[in-house]
Structures are given as structure tokens and as C-alpha cells.
């Protein structure tokens, strides 16, 4: 049957036929274009390495306070960047322990997996004295005798700390050169390195690994090893032991570490030889 044989109401006009053909062509072109466009996918989320992780950079003031057994270190930084994540800042803290106190002022730059610090620290020991040079020292020698010279000194600290995620945990390495202003013909006990050094120079190396438990990698437990280079001394100091970290909230962590002496030119005993800490770290920040 031809179009001419249709009743008039069913017979399409030339105009309507052209419109139908045009609509069909547009539909085919649209379908072909849609087939060429890949479907939208949800962009992958960035891994969250820290509760403070952020890309927003502003001026800020931030604080970090360590409070442990016979030890406290309030710290304040004024800088630019993302607080506690990536920034540059002026850095100041004051250490108070049962054996010494030490203010510090310096500069700090932090990236997600790298920290660099440079500053000046002045150490005021309560009961320490400068030591006569010997091949080996003992713990009782560190005490201040009547008429002895107190081992007050200033130190230039440079510290570089690197971190890398590895196998559901974190690998860390810290390099800490120290240059002290003290008589070179005498020895002194450097409070931060926890070793008897010959001025003016010593280097602390610390590294280890912490494994994160559970999907959130919290808590973390692992081991830490230390090596203190003591130029001018007959030997260096080696320590090692366990370390653990528990995040209680975005702002509060509990940390414990004990690094026992494995090798040393000195016999400083349990109070002066190992490195040990158990306490809380609290963080806060305000954007300016």
C-alpha cells in the first residue's frame, strides 16, 4: 500500500515527515555521542595519614605539649600553612624535667613525611658539673660536687626527621647533630642525647618501625634503635627498645618508649644511660 492510498487523516504531510526524519537523525547523533563519552566515575579519595591533614594554607598559631613522668615540654609555633601537617613556622619550647630545664627558640619546616628544625637551646642543669676527660665515666660523676663547675651550656640543634608508610605502619628516621658552647678540654653530659660528649660536636641517630593494629592503624607498636656518635671519645652509644603510640583523639596521644643501652664507653646506670618516656602529647591550633 502506498501513502496515496491512506485515508486523508492518516496520510502524513510532507512537513511532518521531514520533521520526523530530522528528529530521528538528532536522536541517533545524540546516542552516538553519548556512547563515546565515558561514564562519570567518583574521583578516588586521598589517603588520610593524619587527622590534621589539610590542603588549606593560612597563618596560624599552634601548640604541642608533652606531659609525662617527670617531664613536660610546652611548645608554641607561629607560622603559615596547614597546622600540624605542612607549614613553616617560628618555633619555641621550654623543657622542664627532674634534672634540668632548657628553653629553645628556632625555625621549623614540616612536610607530610619530613620535618626540619634549626634553633638554639640553653641548658640549665640542677645538679650536673663539667667532667674531667676520662676514657669512661660513671653515673655518680655527673653530680655537682662542692666547688665544682656547673655544666650550664648553649647548643645549636639541627634535626631532620623523615617518615614513610610501610606495610600497614610507619618507618621513621631522625638525624640530630648538636654543637655545644662549652670548654673543649672538658666533657659534659648532653641532656637531649643522653650521653657524655667531648665538646663541641655530637650526632644522635634514631630510627625504627611502628606497626599499626587494625584498619585504623591505631594503636601502633614497634621498635626503636639509637646510635650516638661521640667524636673524641673512645666509643659511641648504642641503644634499642620498644615503642608504642595510641591516638586517643584528634588532639591527644599517649606515647611510651624505652631504649636500653646496648653499648657505651660509659657506665651511667639506669637513670642516665637509657632513653625513656611515657606520657601524653596534646595538640591544638588556631588559624589567624
C-alpha positions as CSV (number, residue, x, y, z in Angstrom):
1,X,0.0,0.0,0.0
2,X,1.3,3.4,-0.9
3,X,0.9,6.6,1.1
4,X,-1.5,7.9,-1.5
5,X,-3.9,5.0,-0.6
6,X,-4.2,6.1,3.0
7,X,-7.3,8.0,4.2
8,X,-6.6,11.7,4.5
9,X,-6.5,11.9,8.3
10,X,-3.8,9.1,8.3
11,X,-1.7,10.4,5.5
12,X,1.4,12.3,6.7
13,X,2.1,15.7,5.2
14,X,5.5,16.5,3.7
15,X,6.3,18.9,6.5
16,X,5.5,16.3,9.3
17,X,7.6,13.7,7.5
18,X,10.6,16.0,7.3
19,X,10.3,16.8,11.0
20,X,10.1,13.2,11.9
21,X,13.3,12.4,9.9
22,X,15.1,15.3,11.4
23,X,14.1,14.2,14.9
24,X,15.3,10.7,14.2
25,X,18.7,12.0,13.0
26,X,19.2,14.1,16.1
27,X,18.4,11.2,18.3
28,X,20.9,9.0,16.5
29,X,23.6,11.6,16.7
30,X,22.9,12.2,20.4
31,X,23.0,8.4,21.1
32,X,26.4,8.1,19.3
33,X,27.9,11.0,21.2
34,X,26.7,9.6,24.5
35,X,28.3,6.2,23.6
36,X,31.6,7.9,23.0
37,X,31.6,9.8,26.4
38,X,32.9,7.5,29.2
39,X,30.6,7.3,32.3
40,X,31.4,9.6,35.2
41,X,33.4,8.0,38.0
42,X,33.8,9.1,41.6
43,X,37.3,10.6,42.0
44,X,39.5,8.5,44.3
45,X,39.7,9.8,47.9
46,X,43.1,10.8,49.2
47,X,44.5,8.5,51.9
48,X,44.1,10.1,55.3
49,X,47.5,9.9,57.0
50,X,46.7,12.3,59.9
51,X,43.6,13.7,61.5
52,X,45.2,17.2,60.8
53,X,45.7,16.5,57.1
54,X,44.6,19.5,55.0
55,X,45.4,21.4,51.8
56,X,44.3,24.8,53.2
57,X,47.1,27.2,53.9
58,X,46.7,30.1,56.3
59,X,48.6,31.9,59.0
60,X,48.2,30.1,62.3
61,X,49.4,29.6,65.9
62,X,49.7,26.1,67.1
63,X,50.7,24.3,70.3
64,X,52.1,20.9,71.2
65,X,52.6,19.9,74.8
66,X,54.4,16.8,76.0
67,X,53.5,15.8,79.6
68,X,55.0,12.7,81.0
69,X,56.7,11.1,84.0
70,X,58.9,13.9,85.5
71,X,58.9,15.6,82.1
72,X,57.0,18.4,80.4
73,X,57.6,20.4,77.2
74,X,55.1,23.1,76.2
75,X,55.7,24.2,72.7
76,X,54.2,27.1,70.6
77,X,54.7,27.8,66.9
78,X,53.7,30.8,64.7
79,X,53.6,30.0,61.1
80,X,52.0,29.6,57.7
81,X,50.5,26.5,56.1
82,X,48.3,23.7,57.5
83,X,48.8,23.3,61.2
84,X,50.4,20.0,62.3
85,X,50.6,18.9,58.7
86,X,52.7,21.1,56.3
87,X,54.0,24.5,57.3
88,X,56.9,26.8,58.0
89,X,57.0,28.4,61.5
90,X,58.9,30.1,64.3
91,X,59.3,27.5,67.0
92,X,59.7,27.9,70.7
93,X,59.5,25.4,73.6
94,X,60.7,25.0,77.2
95,X,61.7,21.6,78.6
96,X,61.4,21.0,82.3
97,X,62.5,17.7,83.9
98,X,63.7,16.4,87.3
99,X,67.3,17.1,86.3
100,X,67.4,20.2,84.0
101,X,65.4,22.9,82.3
102,X,66.0,24.2,78.8
103,X,64.4,27.0,76.7
104,X,64.6,26.7,72.9
105,X,63.9,29.1,70.0
106,X,64.3,28.3,66.4
107,X,62.7,27.6,63.0
108,X,60.8,24.6,61.7
109,X,59.6,23.5,58.3
110,X,57.3,20.5,58.0
111,X,56.0,18.4,55.1
112,X,53.7,15.4,55.5
113,X,56.7,13.0,55.7
114,X,59.6,15.3,56.5
115,X,60.4,17.7,59.4
116,X,63.4,20.1,59.6
117,X,64.3,22.1,62.7
118,X,67.1,24.5,63.5
119,X,67.5,26.5,66.7
120,X,69.3,27.4,69.9
121,X,68.8,25.7,73.2
122,X,70.2,26.8,76.6
123,X,70.5,24.1,79.2
124,X,70.4,24.8,83.0
125,X,71.1,21.5,84.9
126,X,70.1,21.4,88.5
127,X,72.9,19.1,89.7
128,X,75.4,18.4,86.9
129,X,79.0,19.5,86.5
130,X,81.6,19.6,83.8
131,X,83.7,16.5,83.8
132,X,87.4,15.9,83.7
133,X,88.3,14.0,80.5
134,X,88.4,10.2,81.0
135,X,88.0,7.2,78.8
136,X,85.0,6.2,80.8
137,X,82.5,7.9,83.1
138,X,80.0,6.6,85.7
139,X,76.7,8.0,86.8
140,X,77.8,9.3,90.2
141,X,80.4,11.5,88.5
142,X,77.7,13.6,86.9
143,X,76.5,15.1,90.2
144,X,77.7,18.5,91.2
145,X,80.4,18.4,93.9
146,X,81.0,21.4,96.3
147,X,83.2,23.8,94.3
148,X,82.6,22.1,91.0
149,X,81.7,23.9,87.9
150,X,78.0,23.6,86.9
151,X,77.6,22.3,83.3
152,X,75.4,25.1,82.0
153,X,75.7,25.4,78.2
154,X,74.1,26.5,75.0
155,X,73.6,24.3,72.0
156,X,72.8,24.7,68.3
157,X,70.3,21.9,67.4
158,X,69.6,20.8,63.8
159,X,67.2,18.0,63.5
160,X,65.9,16.2,60.4
161,X,63.1,13.6,60.7
162,X,61.7,11.5,57.9
163,X,58.7,9.2,57.9
164,X,57.4,6.7,55.3
165,X,54.3,4.5,55.3
166,X,55.3,0.8,55.1
167,X,53.3,-2.4,55.4
168,X,50.4,-1.1,57.5
169,X,52.7,1.0,59.6
170,X,55.3,3.7,59.5
171,X,59.1,3.7,59.1
172,X,61.0,6.7,60.7
173,X,64.5,8.1,60.8
174,X,65.8,11.1,62.8
175,X,69.2,12.8,62.5
176,X,70.1,15.2,65.2
177,X,73.5,17.0,65.1
178,X,74.3,19.1,68.2
179,X,77.0,21.7,68.6
180,X,77.6,22.9,72.1
181,X,79.3,26.0,73.5
182,X,81.4,24.5,76.3
183,X,85.2,24.1,77.2
184,X,86.7,21.7,74.8
185,X,89.2,20.4,77.4
186,X,86.3,19.0,79.4
187,X,83.5,16.6,79.0
188,X,79.8,17.2,79.6
189,X,76.6,15.2,79.7
190,X,74.3,16.3,76.9
191,X,70.8,16.1,78.2
192,X,68.9,15.6,74.9
193,X,71.3,13.0,73.5
194,X,71.7,11.4,77.0
195,X,75.4,10.8,76.6
196,X,78.7,12.1,77.8
197,X,80.3,14.1,74.9
198,X,83.5,15.9,74.2
199,X,82.6,19.4,73.0
200,X,81.8,20.8,70.6
201,X,80.1,18.3,68.5
202,X,78.0,15.1,68.6
203,X,75.3,13.4,66.5
204,X,72.2,11.5,67.5
205,X,70.7,9.0,65.1
206,X,67.3,7.4,65.8
207,X,65.3,5.0,63.6
208,X,62.6,2.4,63.9
209,X,59.3,1.0,62.7
210,X,55.8,1.1,64.2
211,X,53.1,-1.3,63.0
212,X,49.5,-0.1,63.0
213,X,47.0,-2.5,64.5
214,X,43.5,-2.7,63.0
215,X,42.0,-0.9,60.0
216,X,42.7,2.5,61.6
217,X,46.3,1.5,62.4
218,X,45.7,2.5,66.0
219,X,47.5,1.8,68.3
220,X,50.9,1.4,66.8
221,X,53.7,-0.7,68.3
222,X,57.2,-1.3,67.2
223,X,60.9,-0.9,68.0
224,X,63.4,2.0,68.1
225,X,67.2,2.0,67.8
226,X,69.6,4.8,68.6
227,X,73.2,5.5,67.8
228,X,75.0,8.5,69.3
229,X,78.3,9.5,67.5
230,X,80.8,10.9,70.0
231,X,83.9,12.3,68.3
232,X,86.9,12.4,70.5
233,X,85.5,9.7,72.8
234,X,86.8,6.0,72.8
235,X,83.4,4.7,71.6
236,X,79.8,5.6,70.7
237,X,76.5,4.8,72.4
238,X,74.0,2.2,71.0
239,X,70.5,1.9,72.5
240,X,67.4,-0.1,71.4
241,X,64.0,-1.0,72.8
242,X,60.2,-1.0,72.3
243,X,58.0,2.0,71.4
244,X,54.2,2.4,71.2
245,X,51.7,5.1,70.3
246,X,47.9,5.3,71.0
247,X,45.8,8.1,69.4
248,X,43.0,8.9,71.9
249,X,41.5,11.7,69.8
250,X,42.4,14.2,67.1
251,X,44.3,16.3,69.7
252,X,45.5,13.7,72.2
253,X,48.0,10.8,72.0
254,X,49.6,8.5,74.5
255,X,53.2,7.5,73.8
256,X,55.7,5.1,75.6
257,X,59.3,4.3,74.7
258,X,62.2,2.7,76.4
259,X,65.6,2.5,74.7
260,X,68.1,0.5,76.8
261,X,71.9,0.8,76.5
262,X,73.5,-2.0,74.4
263,X,77.0,-0.5,74.1
264,X,78.7,2.6,75.5
265,X,82.1,3.8,76.6
266,X,80.5,4.9,80.0
267,X,78.5,3.2,82.8
268,X,75.9,5.8,83.6
269,X,73.3,3.5,85.2
270,X,69.6,3.2,84.7
271,X,68.9,6.9,85.4
272,X,71.3,8.5,82.9
273,X,72.0,5.8,80.3
274,X,68.7,4.8,78.7
275,X,66.2,7.0,76.8
276,X,62.7,6.6,78.3
277,X,59.4,8.4,78.0
278,X,55.8,7.7,78.9
279,X,53.2,10.4,78.7
280,X,50.7,12.4,76.7
281,X,51.0,14.7,73.7
282,X,48.3,17.3,73.2
283,X,47.9,19.4,70.0
284,X,45.9,22.5,69.3
285,X,45.8,25.1,66.5
286,X,44.1,28.4,65.7
287,X,44.0,29.9,62.2
288,X,44.7,33.7,62.1
